[in-house]
Each structure stands twice: as structure tokens, then as C-alpha cells.
Amino acid sequence: MTSKSSAATLRIRTADGLQLAADVSGPERGPGVVLAHGGGQTRHAWAGAARALARAGYRVISYDARGHGESDWAGDHAYPLHQRWSDMSLVCAWLGNPVAIVGASMGGGAAMQGLQEGYRPAALVLVDIAPNADRDGMARVQAFMRAGIEGYDSLNAAADAVATYLPDRPRPEDVSGLMKNLRLGEDERWYWHWDPGLVLTDLDEERAAMQMTMTALADARKVPLLLVRGLMSDVVTSETVEAFRRAVPDLNVFEIAAAGHMVAGDRNDLFNEAVIGFLKQHWPVRR
């Protein structure tokens, strides 16, 4: 495993020899927070949240999951839930357990698997994901990812695709920010910065594995648990929340209006406020 360093960017070796790219920030002695992005994203999705957490006194690490961004792709192009947790556990260990985990969508699924396997974080924030996430909403995310496999002939074309998928989010006039999430292929087309094998994941198998974590979340009564949900999300619906609360009575829920499944990207200000407020209560910075 990579040794600790003052460098902002580092690489962590997984159990099967892959390299995960990660950024670390904040005071070295601050309480640790791991930021785990959603499927098809990269660690750059957390830029605003990482800065806010570091300013609040937390030691923050955000990483590209295997198959994403600057991290290595799996040799077999398979990304099962238990493997994603295995990688996350090494990131947690690098930062120094215990740590709080903030996991969006796919990243939250990996964190829930960690509880299923006996890990107990200092706190857990699930960002628009739940063990009983809505199948249709998850299918819509997967369909968007599949639609981009053939790439785009320009950054503007990619921006148009995102705008169609997220019609309530303003399309940026400057599309250069997409370059953090896209790579230019030898054929001069722009491709998302993730392994196309990700979209081959069997959605029903993934959901079944996630649903199995519900009991572990209910049993981990000492782990402070927050669900941050976008009110316009079709992945975590009001019915999803009601059923989750029945199974896990200690669940805290923070709902953000004018936000969909990409909560942090839609309303980063309110997202940061909710997460930092929750962590200050349950995983405080010692001055």
C-alpha cells in the first residue's frame, strides 16, 4: 500500500494489484472522511465538497473507483459490489480508521457492502442511494451510461447529452470542465473516462446484493447514518425513504429541493451544509 505523503495526489494499490488515483486534502490530524463518487463519475465530482470539508478541519480523501478516471481498469472488466468495497476498505485504511464515509450512488453501495462485511465507519452518509433503491431510476442511470459508449464527436455533443439527461440543470456555456470526465480517443472522438464494462453489470444482481445490506444497516445502531436525497430523484423516491426508515428507525434524512440524483452537483451549497453539519455532530473536529 502507498505510504502517507503530503502530496495532494497519490495512488493506492488494491489487493489485486491495480492502482487507484486519489486526492487528499485538509489538516493531517483532522478526522478522516472518504468521498466515494457514483458510477460514471470521477473524484473531481467532489471538488467543492472536498474543499468545504477541508476548510472545516477534516482530512479528506476522494478517489477514482476502479474502472473510472485515472484509476486502473479491471482486467476482466467486471466490477462487483464486493470488489468495490475491497478497494474502499484500503482507502479507509490509508486514511487511518475509523473514518466517515460519504458515498454517492455506486460509492454508497460499496459502503453499504462494507457494513454487510462487518466494517463500522465513524459515520456514513449515503448520497441518493439506499439498499432498496428504485429499479427504474437505476435503469435510467445505466441507460444514460450505455448511450455514451460510442463516444461523441465534440465536447459540445457530450454537453448536449448531459443536458438531455439532466434537463433541470443549466447547460454550461463553457464545456471545458467536461474534459475531467472525458478522454480523447485515437479516433478523435470523446469518450467518458470509465470502462465500458461497467454497463454490463446485471442490474438485478446489483440490486439484490444491495438489498442484502439492509439488515446490516439496521444492526449497526452505533453508526450515525444520514441519507441525503434530491427531491427530484427517481433513484431514491419517497416510497424508498419510507421503507428504509421502517427498516432502519435511526436513519437521518436530509432532502434537497431542486436536486435530482446528482445531488452534490445540483446543489453543492446545501449538500455541503447538510454533510458538514451532520459530521460536526457525530464526527467532530477536535480543536
Phi and psi in degrees as a GROMACS rama.xvg file:
@    title "Ramachandran Plot"
@    xaxis  label "Phi"
@    yaxis  label "Psi"
@TYPE xy
-61.4637  139.645  THR-2
-79.0832  160.607  SER-3
-67.1415  146.596  LYS-4
-147.668  156.644  SER-5
-80.7136  -7.41982  SER-6
-64.0245  147.003  ALA-7
-73.102  -31.0366  ALA-8
-118.335  138.423  THR-9
-146.655  174.863  LEU-10
-129.301  138.895  ARG-11
-118.619  130.433  ILE-12
-86.7485  133.037  ARG-13
-84.1916  172.667  THR-14
-62.6789  -27.0409  ALA-15
-103.159  18.4968  ASP-16
89.6277  6.03101  GLY-17
-80.137  164.639  LEU-18
-112.48  129.316  GLN-19
-105.697  127.525  LEU-20
-82.3853  137.851  ALA-21
-147.289  152.117  ALA-22
-115.429  138.955  ASP-23
-126.242  141.145  VAL-24
-152.154  169.353  SER-25
93.6591  167.082  GLY-26
-62.1334  137.426  PRO-27
-59.7519  -30.3285  GLU-28
-96.3889  7.58697  ARG-29
-73.3744  156.851  GLY-30
-58.9255  138.164  PRO-31
-79.255  140.169  GLY-32
-135.043  126.59  VAL-33
-101.491  128.766  VAL-34
-107.588  120.408  LEU-35
-119.997  117.114  ALA-36
-77.0058  173.944  HIS-37
-88.1583  171.64  GLY-38
-61.202  132.894  GLY-39
84.5453  -6.312  GLY-40
-96.2468  -177.061  GLN-41
-133.108  177.414  THR-42
-61.3911  -21.826  ARG-43
-66.7387  -16.0044  HIS-44
-62.5342  -20.5303  ALA-45
-97.7706  9.37494  TRP-46
-53.4942  -49.5514  ALA-47
-67.1394  -42.5419  GLY-48
-65.3416  -40.6608  ALA-49
-62.586  -42.4659  ALA-50
-63.4259  -43.6352  ARG-51
-64.8242  -42.823  ALA-52
-65.287  -40.9106  LEU-53
-63.9587  -41.5592  ALA-54
-63.1108  -31.1944  ARG-55
-78.7507  -4.50045  ALA-56
105.004  8.96397  GLY-57
-93.6162  149.339  TYR-58
-91.2  116.221  ARG-59
-118.467  134.619  VAL-60
-127.504  126.854  ILE-61
-119.745  138.164  SER-62
-136.208  153.81  TYR-63
-81.5933  120.303  ASP-64
-62.0032  155.303  ALA-65
-53.5905  140.343  ARG-66
84.0633  1.86061  GLY-67
-128.259  151.34  HIS-68
52.7022  -128.836  GLY-69
-93.3861  4.09629  GLU-70
-82.0748  158.538  SER-71
-69.9065  155.1  ASP-72
-90.2086  149.049  TRP-73
-67.0123  139.717  ALA-74
-60.7787  -33.0587  GLY-75
-95.8028  3.1621  ASP-76
58.6563  27.7517  HIS-77
-112.11  142.224  ALA-78
-137.009  64.2721  TYR-79
-68.7619  158.297  PRO-80
-58.2498  -42.3157  LEU-81
-65.7818  -31.3558  HIS-82
-71.2092  -38.8148  GLN-83
-64.1124  -36.2056  ARG-84
-69.1095  -40.2283  TRP-85
-55.4949  -43.5875  SER-86
-64.4966  -45.8953  ASP-87
-60.6516  -37.4718  MET-88
-61.4385  -33.9694  SER-89
-71.9263  -35.6096  LEU-90
-64.579  -43.2598  VAL-91
-59.7733  -44.6908  CYS-92
-64.8797  -37.7631  ALA-93
-60.3504  -42.7928  TRP-94
-71.6693  -29.4051  LEU-95
107.434  102.591  GLY-96
-66.5352  149.702  ASN-97
-81.1522  158.775  PRO-98
-137.001  159.75  VAL-99
-90.9851  146.394  ALA-100
-118.487  131.046  ILE-101
-115.795  109.769  VAL-102
-121.912  123.692  GLY-103
-97.254  128.235  ALA-104
49.3266  -110.185  SER-105
-55.6351  -41.6082  MET-106
-64.4287  -36.4513  GLY-107
-67.7124  -35.6271  GLY-108
-60.7827  -41.5536  GLY-109
-63.3203  -41.1959  ALA-110
-64.6557  -39.4266  ALA-111
-64.061  -36.9638  MET-112
-63.0163  -34.9497  GLN-113
-59.4481  -42.486  GLY-114
-65.3533  -36.9247  LEU-115
-59.5327  -33.6806  GLN-116
-94.0978  10.228  GLU-117
100.792  -2.26245  GLY-118
-75.6287  142.888  TYR-119
-127.878  100.41  ARG-120
-71.5211  165.816  PRO-121
-66.8687  -30.9321  ALA-122
-163.849  156.966  ALA-123
-134.784  126.927  LEU-124
-115.414  117.886  VAL-125
-99.0147  122.346  LEU-126
-102.856  101.85  VAL-127
51.2512  47.8185  ASP-128
-150.598  149.055  ILE-129
-152.522  160.587  ALA-130
-59.2379  -27.3893  PRO-131
-109.615  37.2226  ASN-132
-55.5938  148.377  ALA-133
-67.6994  129.919  ASP-134
-64.5815  -42.7507  ARG-135
-63.0811  -39.4697  ASP-136
-64.7298  -42.5249  GLY-137
-64.4869  -37.2059  MET-138
-65.2502  -34.9824  ALA-139
-65.3257  -41.3565  ARG-140
-61.631  -46.3669  VAL-141
-62.9923  -37.8066  GLN-142
-64.8226  -38.6809  ALA-143
-62.7885  -42.6209  PHE-144
-64.4821  -41.4913  MET-145
-64.3632  -35.2786  ARG-146
-65.2087  -21.4516  ALA-147
-98.5443  5.95999  GLY-148
-61.3059  -35.9934  ILE-149
-78.3029  -3.75412  GLU-150
82.8728  179.659  GLY-151
-130.961  149.728  TYR-152
-82.3483  -6.478  ASP-153
-161.394  164.707  SER-154
-64.6508  -33.8929  LEU-155
-63.9828  -37.6672  ASN-156
-65.3836  -39.1951  ALA-157
-65.1093  -41.009  ALA-158
-63.0333  -37.4601  ALA-159
-63.437  -39.5718  ASP-160
-64.3715  -42.2928  ALA-161
-64.7649  -41.3458  VAL-162
-63.5304  -35.2358  ALA-163
-68.4547  -39.7817  THR-164
-71.0213  -35.1682  TYR-165
-120.608  71.0093  LEU-166
-65.4782  -20.3774  PRO-167
-88.3929  -4.30065  ASP-168
-101.177  129.442  ARG-169
-58.9602  135.037  PRO-170
-72.5439  126.198  ARG-171
-68.0987  140.448  PRO-172
-70.6192  -37.5092  GLU-173
-96.8188  110.331  ASP-174
-93.1965  5.54283  VAL-175
-64.1399  -23.7847  SER-176
-61.9284  -22.0172  GLY-177
-67.3786  -17.2815  LEU-178
-63.064  -19.8046  MET-179
-72.5663  -19.1986  LYS-180
-113.287  0.118924  ASN-181
-127.407  157.385  LEU-182
-130.596  146.036  ARG-183
-90.5879  118.589  LEU-184
-79.4385  168.439  GLY-185
-62.3599  -20.6916  GLU-186
-88.8071  9.69693  ASP-187
69.0216  18.2336  GLU-188
-103.936  153.717  ARG-189
-95.8902  128.358  TRP-190
-121.003  145.142  TYR-191
-59.8777  148.26  TRP-192
-84.7267  54.9749  HIS-193
-149.565  159.787  TRP-194
-71.0183  123.326  ASP-195
-57.1798  -19.588  PRO-196
-60.471  -20.3452  GLY-197
-60.009  -33.8652  LEU-198
-81.0809  -2.09776  VAL-199
-86.011  -5.11531  LEU-200
-57.4915  131.563  THR-201
-73.3901  114.8  ASP-202
-61.4633  -39.342  LEU-203
-70.6723  -36.0353  ASP-204
-65.334  -41.6128  GLU-205
-61.7823  -45.7372  GLU-206
-65.3515  -39.1739  ARG-207
-62.7464  -41.6686  ALA-208
-65.5284  -39.4331  ALA-209
-67.4057  -40.3979  MET-210
-62.8151  -28.7051  GLN-211
-67.6568  -17.9104  MET-212
-81.915  -9.31177  THR-213
-58.9147  -43.0096  MET-214
-62.5118  -40.7552  THR-215
-63.4041  -40.5306  ALA-216
-64.3497  -38.1336  LEU-217
-68.5372  -35.0393  ALA-218
-77.4565  -24.0458  ASP-219
-85.2473  61.648  ALA-220
-63.9016  -24.7782  ARG-221
-83.4879  -7.19423  LYS-222
-91.6058  112.933  VAL-223
-60.1447  131.01  PRO-224
-128.816  125.604  LEU-225
-124.533  132.702  LEU-226
-107.326  119.241  LEU-227
-102.453  119.669  VAL-228
-122.204  137.088  ARG-229
-82.3714  128.315  GLY-230
-64.9464  -19.5975  LEU-231
-95.1758  8.39664  MET-232
-72.2802  141.642  SER-233
-106.937  6.98562  ASP-234
-93.7034  -43.8074  VAL-235
-114.772  100.219  VAL-236
-92.4906  173.272  THR-237
-61.3584  -35.1158  SER-238
-66.5702  -38.322  GLU-239
-59.1884  -46.3717  THR-240
-64.2948  -43.4965  VAL-241
-60.2283  -45.1325  GLU-242
-68.1262  -37.5028  ALA-243
-63.0558  -43.8981  PHE-244
-65.4417  -35.7604  ARG-245
-64.2777  -38.4486  ARG-246
-78.8755  -32.5848  ALA-247
-128.153  84.3977  VAL-248
-60.1328  -25.1943  PRO-249
-83.038  3.4565  ASP-250
-64.4909  130.909  LEU-251
-96.4404  140.101  ASN-252
-128.502  131.75  VAL-253
-124.72  119.667  PHE-254
-108.614  136.148  GLU-255
-116.999  118.299  ILE-256
-69.7137  158.791  ALA-257
58.5868  30.1958  ALA-258
-136.738  142.632  ALA-259
-108.134  -144.689  GLY-260
-64.0793  -34.0986  HIS-261
-86.3031  67.1168  MET-262
-58.898  -51.1312  VAL-263
-62.9171  -34.5865  ALA-264
-75.5386  -30.7906  GLY-265
-77.241  -45.6825  ASP-266
-139.655  74.8716  ARG-267
-63.8574  -33.0369  ASN-268
-62.8785  -50.7035  ASP-269
-69.9601  -34.7082  LEU-270
-61.2244  -49.7518  PHE-271
-60.7759  -41.3319  ASN-272
-59.9695  -44.5575  GLU-273
-66.2274  -46.7398  ALA-274
-68.6074  -45.9161  VAL-275
-65.9458  -39.4681  ILE-276
-61.0319  -42.4056  GLY-277
-65.6064  -45.2264  PHE-278
-67.4153  -37.3596  LEU-279
-61.0902  -31.6863  LYS-280
-77.6192  -38.9006  GLN-281
-111.065  -15.2054  HIS-282
-145.293  64.0566  TRP-283
-73.0097  155.235  PRO-284
-82.1444  129.721  VAL-285
-93.5606  116.267  ARG-286
